[in-house]
């Protein structure tokens, strides 16, 4: 019997709650599946299970993964109370799922409330947590606090950049358990066969103009925004888009929009997007494009517009400039291809105008080189012993001093 045969299999449960985190987790999940000693357990929750967001759990199945547990937690309401109740339902659902799966490690990414619910549950069940993309800052959303809270409940930390890694150490985490690996989303870009413009048009069943604006706009959940405020924010964005698409000089522009996440106020924004697209012939709105189509659209776009993290994480690798609107991504590391502006039509118009003039061919993405998954697996391999994993659960606060 070989040494490999005598070692225990390590069950790694990966939780995904949205199209966005699945795209970032895909290559990591593939790599776990290829590792002989690892057994992948896939847990889906949140928007994956909602028809209004495209039932994207079907994409995971189509990609060849087996869904081992589904945790229904997303309420249909759009309020802060509905979001808080969804978190509570998530904890209840994850308690049953994780008790049944009994993973040796829970692997999560990011900062959404569904992921927070999963990690809360793992903490109480003494399941070690490996966390990707901790240490980032996004001052305009409650994701900021959720992300840092997840860091304090996690045991292995896979930061996307050195600044984020330093913040994790500042929070008292063991420096020996903090690893700078980059964003695994870049790994997926590297292995994705991008669609041509004609292929993308066929996939969307809609023509695209000579110039393309790819737009995603999420609510800024830390703003004291009312329904009226969010509507005004959307109208500022819409007016700026109309400047390019509905002017005499803008006949060659088209807009491709993806819907907002299921955050507080997200459904209201989606209704406004639907109304906007209904009245214009040169715009397309999709719930979820899938990673191949989305990255293809990003590569073909003249500018990525909105406040999605993908404009900062992935667009620089595809050499596409980004107009980042408002505070949702405030504090996150940026490539030189990112142009920031407020939620104001004149500023958005000016920022898009600037972005259209940028040459991004030499842009360097600060989030890595496309080998994050390999680095994550290498670390998990080092800890792939149940005694090592069990020792992670008892954490100590480590003082951290900045280098001067």
Helices and strands as residue ranges (DSSP letters): H 3-6, E 10-16, H 19-34, E 38-45, G 46-49, G 51-53, H 57-62, E 67-71, H 80-101, E 105-109, H 113-124, E 128-132, H 143-153, E 156-159, H 162-170, G 175-177, E 178-180, H 184-191, H 197-204, E 211-216, H 227-245, G 248-250, E 253-258, H 266-278, E 283-286, H 291-300, E 303-306, H 310-313, E 321-325, E 338-341, H 345-356, H 372-382, H 386-392
